[in-house]
Amino acid sequence: MDTKNVVVLVGRLAADPELRYLPNATPVANFAVAVNRSSRKADGSFEDSLDGFFDCELFGGQALALAENAGKGTEVHLTGSLLQKKFQTKGAQSRTISKIEIRVSTVAPALPAAKETPATEQAPAPQPA
């Protein structure tokens, strides 16, 4: 059976990305994305509510670019896959703790909406010679 593990999110960075390097000099950015859910109210208007904070991990050149160019509050579009990490606690009553992260494969800042140019401000059409 073929299974798929694909995540697509649009949200805002909850804090500045934390950049670190692996021993082989590969950059790694760790960051959290806050995602809202819109729902329609009885009067027809929309209301946003926090859907959650999702921990993300990004490797390579994109990690470096994200850390240098995006900060807290930046809206990002990302794709990736879910990754489950397990940790064993220490002590007399050790237990396993599970954490779900998003292993990001692509990330891009959201582009601002294009501004419409009023017809009166458009460049004049070229005149024939």
TAKA-V917603 format. One record per backbone hydrogen bond with DSSP energy under -1.0 kcal/mol. NH is the residue of the N-H (numbers start at 0). CO is the residue of the C=O. If there is no record, write none. Layout:
NH/CO  NH/CO
//
This chain:
6/79  8/77  10/75  11/33  12/73  13/31  17/29  19/27  21/25  24/21  27/19  28/57  29/17  30/55  32/53  33/11  34/51  36/48  38/46  40/44  43/40  46/38  48/36  50/34  51/34  53/32  55/30  56/101  57/28  59/26  63/59  64/60  65/61  66/62  67/63  68/64  69/65  72/12  73/70  75/10  76/107  77/8  78/105  79/6  80/102  82/100  84/98  86/96  88/94  96/86  98/84  100/82  101/54  102/80  103/56  104/78  105/78  107/76  109/74  120/117
//
